[in-house]
Amino acid sequence: MAQVIAKAGVKRQEGYLYFIDKQGDVSRAKMARGGKKGGKGKPEKVAKVGVKKEKGYLYFLDKKGDVSRAKMVRR
């Protein structure tokens, strides 16, 4: 079960991969699709959130555009 960490309200645009960067902000990078090259430029920041990441959790952007986290299952 995921837990919402911060409300960001990011509107997603098609053709981009959204992720939480090392600084805890929401960034996006161009995806490679159908033979087209992607990821040429450096990722751009979409929202400054400043989430402090804890070990053992996966941080992601949920369907509502908010930053969430889920406990990682490791064996």
C-alpha positions in Angstrom: 0.0 0.0 0.0 1.4 3.4 -1.0 1.6 6.4 1.3 1.3 10.0 0.0 4.4 12.0 1.1 3.8 15.4 -0.6 1.1 17.0 -2.7 2.7 18.1 -6.0 -0.3 18.1 -8.4 1.9 17.5 -11.5 0.1 17.2 -14.8 1.7 14.5 -16.9 2.6 15.0 -20.5 2.7 12.1 -23.0 6.2 10.9 -24.0 8.0 11.7 -20.8 9.1 9.6 -17.9 8.5 11.2 -14.5 10.6 10.3 -11.4 11.9 11.6 -8.1 15.5 12.8 -8.4 18.3 12.7 -5.8 17.3 16.1 -4.4 13.7 14.8 -3.7 12.1 16.9 -6.5 9.9 15.7 -9.4 11.8 15.6 -12.7 11.1 14.3 -16.2 13.1 12.9 -19.1 12.1 12.3 -22.8 11.3 8.6 -23.5 12.6 6.7 -26.5 9.7 5.3 -28.5 9.6 3.4 -31.8 13.2 3.9 -33.0 13.2 7.6 -31.9 16.1 8.5 -29.6 15.2 9.8 -26.2 17.1 11.0 -23.2 19.4 13.2 -25.2 19.2 16.2 -23.0 19.4 16.3 -19.2 16.3 15.8 -17.2 14.3 18.9 -16.4 12.7 19.7 -13.0 8.9 19.9 -13.0 8.2 20.6 -9.3 10.4 21.4 -6.3 9.2 19.2 -3.5 12.4 18.5 -1.4 11.3 15.0 -0.1 13.8 13.4 2.2 14.2 9.8 1.1 14.4 7.0 3.6 16.2 3.7 2.9 13.9 0.7 2.1 11.2 2.7 0.3 10.4 3.2 -3.4 9.5 6.8 -4.2 7.3 7.6 -7.2 4.7 9.9 -8.8 1.2 8.6 -8.4 -1.8 8.9 -10.7 -2.9 12.2 -9.1 0.6 13.7 -9.6 1.6 13.5 -5.9 4.8 12.1 -4.5 4.2 8.7 -2.8 6.2 5.9 -1.4 5.9 2.1 -0.9 7.9 -0.3 1.2 10.3 -2.4 -0.9 10.0 -6.1 -0.5 13.5 -7.6 -0.3 14.6 -11.2 0.3 
